Amino acid sequence: AFHALPPLTQSKTGELVNAVYGFASTLLKVFADFKPTHWAVAFDRPAPTFRHEMFEAYKAQRPATPEELKSQIKKVHQLVEAFHIPVFEIDGFEADDVLGTLSKQADEQGVETIIVTGDNDMLQAVLPRVKTLAPRRTFTDTVLYDEEAVEQKYGIKPEQLADLKALAGDVSDNIPGLPGVGEKTAAKLLQQYGSLQGIYDHIEDITPSKLQNTLREYRAQAFRNKELSTIVKDVPIKLDLKTC
């Protein structure tokens, strides 16, 4: 919301509030459109995550958080508190992992769930009872992804998206793909062999030989990429619907 909206200040103090405004607008729009019976919000923690420990260059290309945004984060937390929405966050994990865990627990309790996010990484959390609302271009132009919509967009199932990034990489997270392997090639391999492990179980069958040789040479990188890209769904938190 901060980067998508122009500078907006409070008239009395001159403080920037565009991120707060964007967050509040999204919150109110979701409430109006979907009328949820339960709420939960996940935030990233400032501490490094297990992904940074595994791969030092993870998200290293991203610029530092602007001071103009840092000053608004506390206000966003206060806004969530004012709405009496429970907040989940934990050191060592990203908000995506927290959302993945909460949505899985909600699904296990039979709750229809919508994950509201600006990150397409969360599409891998889509299940029959879990959908993801993500922006197309702006936060007002959104797409509600179910399993069918994910498959239409990528040609593979939600649970295969981490395998896709294992092969093709993810520029936004600074995860390098295998040389010469783009999303189309990765999707085609996954359509045929089901998973990254399935591809390597049938490595002798992969053609052309150049692709097979690349897969052999960069095997360790591919499996590391998958671990970096996979949303964790067993973060040590517990969803209590009575408090949401």
Secondary structure in CASP SS format (residue, H / E / C, confidence):
PFRMAT SS
TARGET T0000
AUTHOR 0000-0000-0000
METHOD secondary structure of the structure
MODEL  1
A C 1.00
F C 1.00
H C 1.00
A C 1.00
L C 1.00
P C 1.00
P C 1.00
L C 1.00
T E 1.00
Q C 1.00
S C 1.00
K C 1.00
T C 1.00
G C 1.00
E C 1.00
L E 1.00
V C 1.00
N H 1.00
A H 1.00
V H 1.00
Y H 1.00
G H 1.00
F H 1.00
A H 1.00
S H 1.00
T H 1.00
L H 1.00
L H 1.00
K H 1.00
V H 1.00
F H 1.00
A H 1.00
D H 1.00
F H 1.00
K C 1.00
P C 1.00
T C 1.00
H C 1.00
W C 1.00
A C 1.00
V E 1.00
A E 1.00
F C 1.00
D C 1.00
R C 1.00
P C 1.00
A C 1.00
P C 1.00
T C 1.00
F H 1.00
R H 1.00
H H 1.00
E H 1.00
M H 1.00
F C 1.00
E C 1.00
A C 1.00
Y C 1.00
K C 1.00
A C 1.00
Q C 1.00
R C 1.00
P C 1.00
A C 1.00
T C 1.00
P C 1.00
E H 1.00
E H 1.00
L H 1.00
K H 1.00
S H 1.00
Q H 1.00
I H 1.00
K H 1.00
K H 1.00
V H 1.00
H H 1.00
Q H 1.00
L H 1.00
V H 1.00
E H 1.00
A H 1.00
F C 1.00
H C 1.00
I C 1.00
P C 1.00
V E 1.00
F E 1.00
E C 1.00
I C 1.00
D C 1.00
G C 1.00
F C 1.00
E C 1.00
A H 1.00
D H 1.00
D H 1.00
V H 1.00
L H 1.00
G H 1.00
T H 1.00
L H 1.00
S H 1.00
K H 1.00
Q H 1.00
A H 1.00
D H 1.00
E H 1.00
Q C 1.00
G C 1.00
V C 1.00
E C 1.00
T E 1.00
I E 1.00
I E 1.00
V E 1.00
T C 1.00
G C 1.00
D C 1.00
N H 1.00
D H 1.00
M H 1.00
L H 1.00
Q H 1.00
A H 1.00
V C 1.00
L E 1.00
P C 1.00
R C 1.00
V E 1.00
K E 1.00
T E 1.00
L E 1.00
A E 1.00
P E 1.00
R C 1.00
R C 1.00
T C 1.00
F C 1.00
T C 1.00
D C 1.00
T E 1.00
V E 1.00
L E 1.00
Y E 1.00
D C 1.00
E H 1.00
E H 1.00
A H 1.00
V H 1.00
E H 1.00
Q H 1.00
K H 1.00
Y H 1.00
G C 1.00
I C 1.00
K C 1.00
P H 1.00
E H 1.00
Q H 1.00
L H 1.00
A H 1.00
D H 1.00
L H 1.00
K H 1.00
A H 1.00
L H 1.00
A H 1.00
G C 1.00
D E 1.00
V H 1.00
S H 1.00
D H 1.00
N C 1.00
I E 1.00
P C 1.00
G C 1.00
L C 1.00
P C 1.00
G C 1.00
V C 1.00
G C 1.00
E H 1.00
K H 1.00
T H 1.00
A H 1.00
A H 1.00
K H 1.00
L H 1.00
L H 1.00
Q H 1.00
Q H 1.00
Y H 1.00
G C 1.00
S C 1.00
L H 1.00
Q H 1.00
G H 1.00
I H 1.00
Y H 1.00
D H 1.00
H C 1.00
I H 1.00
E H 1.00
D H 1.00
I C 1.00
T C 1.00
P C 1.00
S H 1.00
K H 1.00
L H 1.00
Q H 1.00
N H 1.00
T H 1.00
L H 1.00
R H 1.00
E H 1.00
Y C 1.00
R H 1.00
A H 1.00
Q H 1.00
A H 1.00
F H 1.00
R H 1.00
N H 1.00
K H 1.00
E H 1.00
L H 1.00
S H 1.00
T C 1.00
I C 1.00
V C 1.00
K C 1.00
D C 1.00
V C 1.00
P C 1.00
I C 1.00
K C 1.00
L C 1.00
D C 1.00
L H 1.00
K H 1.00
T H 1.00
C C 1.00
END
